[in-house]
Amino acid sequence: MKKPRPSNPQPLRADDMQSSASGVLGRMKLGTNPLAKAVASNTMVGRILWVAVLALLTAGAASCGTQTDDIFSDLERLCVLGEKAPNSLIVSLFERLERQGTNASAVLLKKLGEQGHNEQQLTVYVWALGGCKDPEAIPVIIKLANQAKTDKLKMNCLKALAEIGGDKAAQYLLAALDKTTEKEKRFNLINLLAQMQCEAVLPKTIEVLECDPKAEYWRPKLVFGKMGDKGVHFLVDQLNHTNRNVRANAIGILGQWLIAPEAIEHLRNQFWKEEDTEIRGLIYCSIIGTSSEKAFKEFLTDVVAKEKDSKLVEAAKAALESFPGQKEKFVALKKKKRPAPKNFQREYAILFKSFGKEGDYEILSKSSTAADEPLLKKLRERILQRDSDEAFYDYEKVNAIIWLNRFPN
C-alpha cells in the first residue's frame, strides 16, 4: 500500500476507474492512534482531474499573462499534452481562470456549443468552467454530465458543479445521489455536497457514520470536516444512535476533529448513559480534548467520584495531577504569541490560496487570536479539499492553533 501523492492532473483514463474504487482517499488503514497516519490505495477516484489540480496548487505560482486568448491557447496545449503537461502550466491556468471568471467562462461556453470535441477536450473545458466559478455555466455542465458516456467526464462535471456551488448544483448532485446505489460513487457525491456545505445532504450521511471507525475513520473525517459547524447539531443528534459505529464516529468527530465546544454538555450526558466501555473511553478523550479548563476539571472530578471503570478513574486522577504542569506549558506557548493582524492576514492568504500546502503555520499561530477562529475554520475546511491523506495533518495543525487560542492567558 503506497501513500497517495498528487498525480499529474490529467483526465482519468478508463483503466483508472473501477466499480469498487475506494472513494476520494482510497482504502486507508487505521493505526493505534485515532489520528494515526492513513495509507491509501494507489488506485483512487481522488486522481480525477480536478482533485489533482487542487493538490498541484502547491507548486508555486508561475508568471503568466491575463489575456483570455492566452488562457485558451494554454488550454489547447493542455488538451494536446495530456499526461505530459507540466505542472507549471496547470497552476498558471488555474490562477488565470479564477481571475478571468465570467470572461473566460463566456468563451468556454461558446466553445462547448461547437461540435467535434473529443473527450479530452471536453474534460479540460469542464474543469476550466469549474475554475471560473460562473453560475451561468451550471446548465451547460449539467447537460454535459447527462450526456457523458464515460465515468471520467461525468466525475469532472460533478466536481465542477461542486466548485461553482449554489442551489441548482446542489439539487443536481442530490438527485444524482438518490439515483446511485454503488457505495463509492455515493460517497463521492456526499463528499462533494459536504464541500458545498449543503445541509440537505446531512440525513444521507448516516451511511458514512455507519462505516467502521477503525478501518474507515477517514470517511466521516473528510465529510464532516468539510461540513464544519453546519454538521455539529446533526452529529449531536446521533450521540445516542442505536448503531454503535454511528455513535463512535459522531463522538470522535465532535470532540477530536471539529473540537466543537457546543457539543461538550451533550458528550458529558452521553458519557453517563453509554454502556459500551470502549465508546465511553472515546467520549472521555473527546471531552478532555475540547473542554475549557473549568469544564475539564469538573468532568474529571466527577469521573473520579462516580465512575466504576477503574481504568477511567485512574486516567482521570492522572490527568488532574498532571494538569498544573500541562497548564504551565500552555501558558508558556501563549506567551510566545505575538498577535499581529497584518502578519496573520499575509500568512493566511498564502495558506488559503495553496489549500494549506504553502505558508508557515507557526507564524499563523503566533500572530492569531481567538477572534480569528472563524477564518481558521474556513482554512481547515479548505485544506480538506485536497482530498488526500496528508491534508489531515495540516488540518490538525489548524486545530492546534484554534485550541491554543481558546486557552486563557
C-alpha positions in Angstrom: 0.0 0.0 0.0 1.6 3.3 -1.1 0.9 6.6 0.4 -1.0 8.6 -2.2 0.7 11.6 -3.8 -0.8 14.2 -6.1 -0.9 12.8 -9.6 -0.3 14.7 -12.8 -3.6 16.5 -13.4 -4.8 14.7 -16.5 -8.2 13.3 -17.3 -8.8 9.9 -15.7 -8.1 7.0 -18.0 -10.6 4.3 -18.4 -8.5 1.7 -16.6 -8.1 4.1 -13.6 -11.9 3.9 -12.9 -13.1 0.8 -11.1 -16.5 -0.1 -9.8 -15.1 -0.8 -6.4 -12.9 2.3 -6.3 -12.2 3.3 -2.7 -13.6 6.8 -2.7 -11.5 10.0 -2.8 -8.8 8.9 -0.5 -8.7 5.2 -1.3 -8.8 2.5 1.3 -7.0 3.5 4.5 -5.7 1.6 7.5 -6.2 2.8 11.0 -3.2 2.9 13.3 -3.4 2.6 17.1 -3.9 6.4 17.4 -7.2 7.8 16.2 -5.2 10.4 14.3 -2.7 7.9 13.0 -1.2 8.2 9.5 -3.5 6.9 6.8 -2.2 4.8 4.0 -4.3 4.7 0.9 -4.6 2.5 -2.2 -2.7 3.8 -5.2 -5.9 3.4 -7.3 -8.2 6.1 -6.2 -11.1 8.1 -7.5 -9.2 11.0 -6.0 -7.0 11.0 -9.0 -9.6 12.7 -11.1 -8.5 15.8 -12.9 -10.0 18.4 -10.6 -8.6 17.0 -7.3 -5.2 16.7 -8.8 -5.2 20.3 -9.9 -6.1 21.4 -6.4 -3.3 19.4 -5.0 -0.9 20.9 -7.6 -1.6 24.4 -6.4 1.4 23.8 -4.1 3.8 24.0 -7.0 4.2 27.8 -6.7 2.6 30.4 -8.9 4.1 30.8 -12.4 4.4 34.1 -14.1 1.6 34.3 -16.6 -0.5 36.7 -18.7 -4.1 37.6 -18.1 -5.5 37.7 -21.6 -8.3 35.3 -22.4 -6.6 34.4 -25.7 -3.5 33.2 -23.8 -5.7 31.1 -21.5 -7.3 29.3 -24.4 -4.0 28.8 -26.1 -2.8 27.1 -23.0 -6.0 25.1 -22.6 -5.4 23.7 -26.1 -1.9 22.9 -25.1 -3.2 21.0 -22.1 -5.5 19.0 -24.4 -2.6 18.1 -26.6 0.0 17.3 -24.0 -2.3 15.2 -21.8 -0.3 13.5 -19.1 2.9 15.1 -20.3 1.6 18.6 -19.4 4.0 20.4 -16.9 2.6 21.3 -13.5 3.5 24.9 -14.1 1.0 25.0 -17.0 -1.8 23.7 -14.7 -1.0 26.1 -11.9 -0.8 29.1 -14.3 -4.1 28.1 -16.0 -6.0 27.7 -12.7 -4.9 31.1 -11.4 -5.8 32.9 -14.6 -9.2 31.2 -14.8 -10.0 32.4 -11.3 -9.0 35.9 -12.2 -10.9 36.0 -15.6 -14.0 34.4 -14.2 -17.1 35.1 -16.3 -14.9 36.5 -19.2 -13.2 33.1 -19.6 -16.5 31.3 -18.9 -18.3 33.0 -21.7 -15.7 31.9 -24.3 -15.7 28.4 -22.8 -19.4 28.1 -23.1 -19.2 29.2 -26.7 -16.6 26.6 -27.4 -18.7 23.9 -25.8 -21.5 24.9 -28.1 -19.4 23.9 -31.1 -19.3 20.4 -32.5 -16.5 17.9 -32.8 -14.7 18.0 -29.4 -13.1 14.8 -28.2 -13.4 13.5 -24.7 -10.0 15.0 -23.7 -11.1 18.5 -24.8 -14.5 18.2 -23.0 -12.8 17.1 -19.8 -10.4 20.0 -19.9 -13.1 22.5 -20.8 -15.4 21.4 -18.0 -12.5 21.6 -15.5 -11.9 25.1 -16.7 -15.6 26.1 -16.2 -15.4 24.9 -12.6 -12.3 27.0 -12.1 -14.2 30.1 -13.4 -16.9 29.5 -10.8 -19.6 31.1 -13.1 -23.1 30.1 -12.1 -24.2 30.7 -15.7 -22.2 27.6 -16.7 -24.3 25.2 -14.5 -27.0 24.3 -17.1 -24.3 23.5 -19.7 -22.3 21.4 -17.2 -25.5 19.5 -16.2 -26.3 18.8 -19.8 -22.8 17.6 -20.4 -23.0 15.4 -17.3 -26.2 13.8 -18.5 -24.7 13.1 -21.9 -21.4 11.9 -20.6 -20.5 8.4 -21.9 -17.5 7.8 -19.6 -17.1 8.0 -15.8 -14.1 10.3 -16.1 -16.1 13.0 -17.9 -19.1 12.5 -15.6 -16.9 12.8 -12.5 -15.3 16.0 -13.7 -18.7 17.5 -14.4 -19.9 16.7 -10.9 -16.7 18.2 -9.4 -17.1 21.3 -11.4 -20.7 21.7 -10.2 -19.5 21.4 -6.6 -16.8 24.0 -7.2 -19.3 26.5 -8.6 -21.9 25.8 -5.9 -25.4 27.1 -5.5 -28.8 25.6 -5.2 -29.0 24.4 -8.8 -25.8 22.5 -8.5 -26.8 21.1 -5.1 -30.1 19.9 -6.4 -28.5 18.1 -9.3 -25.9 16.4 -7.1 -28.6 15.4 -4.5 -30.7 13.9 -7.3 -27.7 12.0 -8.6 -27.1 10.7 -5.1 -30.7 9.4 -4.9 -30.2 7.5 -8.2 -26.9 6.0 -7.2 -26.6 2.7 -5.3 -22.9 2.0 -5.6 -21.1 2.7 -2.2 -18.1 4.5 -3.6 -20.0 6.7 -6.0 -22.4 7.6 -3.3 -19.5 8.6 -1.0 -18.0 10.7 -3.8 -21.3 12.6 -4.2 -21.8 13.0 -0.4 -18.2 14.3 -0.3 -18.9 16.9 -3.0 -22.1 18.0 -1.3 -20.2 18.3 2.0 -17.7 20.5 0.3 -20.6 22.8 -0.7 -21.8 22.6 2.9 -25.2 21.5 1.6 -27.2 20.8 4.8 -29.8 18.9 2.8 -27.3 16.0 2.5 -26.9 15.6 6.3 -29.6 12.9 6.7 -27.9 10.9 4.0 -24.6 11.0 5.7 -25.7 8.3 8.2 -24.2 5.8 5.8 -20.9 7.5 6.2 -21.2 7.4 10.0 -22.1 3.7 9.8 -18.6 2.8 8.5 -16.1 1.1 10.7 -14.4 3.8 12.8 -11.2 1.8 13.0 -10.9 0.8 9.3 -12.6 3.8 7.5 -12.4 6.6 10.0 -11.2 8.9 7.2 -14.6 8.9 5.6 -16.5 10.8 8.3 -13.5 13.0 9.0 -13.4 14.1 5.4 -17.2 14.7 5.0 -17.8 16.3 8.4 -14.6 18.2 8.3 -15.8 19.9 5.1 -19.3 20.4 6.6 -17.7 22.2 9.5 -20.1 23.8 12.0 -23.1 23.1 9.9 -22.8 19.4 10.8 -22.5 19.8 14.6 -26.1 19.7 15.5 -26.7 16.7 13.3 -23.8 14.9 14.9 -25.1 15.7 18.4 -28.4 14.1 17.5 -26.5 10.9 16.7 -24.8 10.5 20.1 -27.4 8.0 21.3 -28.0 6.3 17.9 -28.7 2.6 18.1 -25.8 1.8 15.7 -22.5 1.6 17.6 -20.4 2.9 14.6 -22.7 5.9 14.2 -22.2 6.8 17.9 -18.5 6.2 17.9 -17.9 8.3 14.7 -20.1 11.1 15.8 -18.3 11.3 19.2 -14.9 11.3 17.6 -15.7 13.9 15.0 -17.3 16.3 17.5 -14.6 16.1 20.1 -11.4 15.4 18.3 -11.9 16.7 14.8 -14.4 19.6 14.9 -13.4 20.3 18.6 -16.9 21.7 19.0 -17.4 23.3 22.4 -21.1 23.4 21.9 -21.1 19.6 22.0 -19.4 19.2 25.4 -22.5 19.1 27.5 -24.1 16.6 25.2 -21.0 14.5 25.3 -20.9 14.6 29.1 -24.6 13.5 29.3 -23.9 10.6 26.9 -20.9 9.5 28.9 -23.0 8.6 31.9 -25.7 6.9 29.7 -23.3 5.0 27.4 -22.9 1.3 28.3 -20.2 0.4 25.8 -16.9 0.6 27.6 -14.8 1.4 24.5 -17.1 4.2 23.4 -17.2 5.6 26.9 -13.4 5.8 26.7 -13.8 7.7 23.4 -16.2 10.1 24.9 -13.7 10.7 27.8 -10.9 11.5 25.4 -13.2 13.8 23.3 -14.4 15.7 26.3 -10.9 16.4 27.8 -9.6 17.4 24.5 -12.3 20.0 23.9 -13.4 21.4 27.2 -12.5 24.7 28.8 -10.3 24.5 32.0 -13.3 24.7 34.3 -15.4 22.1 32.4 -12.3 19.9 32.1 -11.7 19.9 35.9 -15.4 19.4 36.7 -15.7 16.4 34.4 -12.6 14.7 35.7 -13.6 15.3 39.3 -17.0 13.7 38.5 -15.3 10.7 36.9 -13.0 10.2 39.9 -16.0 10.3 42.3 -18.7 8.4 40.3 -17.0 6.2 37.6 -17.0 2.4 38.1 -14.4 1.7 35.4 -11.1 1.6 37.3 -9.1 2.4 34.2 -11.0 5.6 33.5 -10.8 6.6 37.2 -7.0 6.2 37.2 -6.8 8.1 33.9 -8.9 11.0 35.4 -6.7 11.1 38.5 -3.5 11.2 36.4 -5.0 14.0 34.2 -5.9 16.1 37.3 -2.5 15.6 38.9 -0.6 16.5 35.7 -2.8 19.4 34.8 -0.8 22.2 36.6 2.3 21.1 34.7 0.5 21.0 31.4 -1.1 24.4 32.1 2.4 25.9 32.6 3.3 24.6 29.2 0.2 26.1 27.6 0.8 29.4 29.3 4.4 29.4 28.0 3.1 28.8 24.5 0.6 31.6 24.8 3.4 34.0 25.9 5.2 33.3 22.7 2.3 34.6 20.7 2.6 38.0 19.1 -0.8 39.0 17.7 -0.3 40.9 14.5 -3.3 41.2 12.1 -1.1 42.0 9.1 1.2 39.0 9.7 -1.8 36.8 10.2 -3.6 38.1 7.1 -0.5 37.7 4.9 0.2 34.1 6.0 -3.4 33.2 6.0 -3.7 34.3 2.4 -0.8 32.1 1.4 -2.1 29.1 3.2 -5.7 29.5 1.9 -4.7 30.0 -1.7 -2.5 26.9 -1.6 -5.1 24.8 0.3 -2.7 24.7 3.3 0.3 23.4 1.4 2.4 26.6 1.3 2.8 29.1 4.1 4.1 29.0 7.7 1.7 27.5 10.3 3.9 28.8 13.2 3.7 32.4 12.0 -0.1 31.9 11.6 -0.3 30.6 15.2 1.8 33.3 16.8 0.1 36.1 15.0 -3.5 34.9 15.5 -6.1 35.5 18.3 -9.3 33.9 19.4 -11.1 36.4 17.2 -9.6 34.6 14.1 -11.3 31.3 14.8 -14.0 31.7 12.1 -11.3 32.3 9.5 -9.2 29.4 10.8 -12.2 27.1 10.5 -12.6 28.1 6.9 -8.9 27.3 6.3 -9.2 23.8 7.7 -12.3 23.2 5.5 -10.3 24.4 2.5 -7.4 22.1 3.4 -9.6 19.1 3.2 -10.4 20.0 -0.4 -7.1 18.5 -1.2 -8.8 15.1 -0.7 -5.5 13.4 0.3 -4.2 11.8 3.5 -1.5 14.4 4.2 -4.2 17.1 4.4 -5.3 15.5 7.7 -2.1 16.5 9.3 -2.4 20.1 8.2 -6.0 20.2 9.3 -4.7 19.1 12.8 -2.2 22.0 12.7 -5.0 24.4 12.4 -6.9 22.7 15.2 -3.9 23.1 17.4 -3.9 26.9 16.7 -7.7 27.1 17.5 -7.2 25.1 20.7 -4.3 27.3 21.9 -6.2 30.5 21.1 -9.1 29.3 23.2 -6.8 28.6 26.2 -7.0 31.5 28.7 -3.9 33.7 29.1 
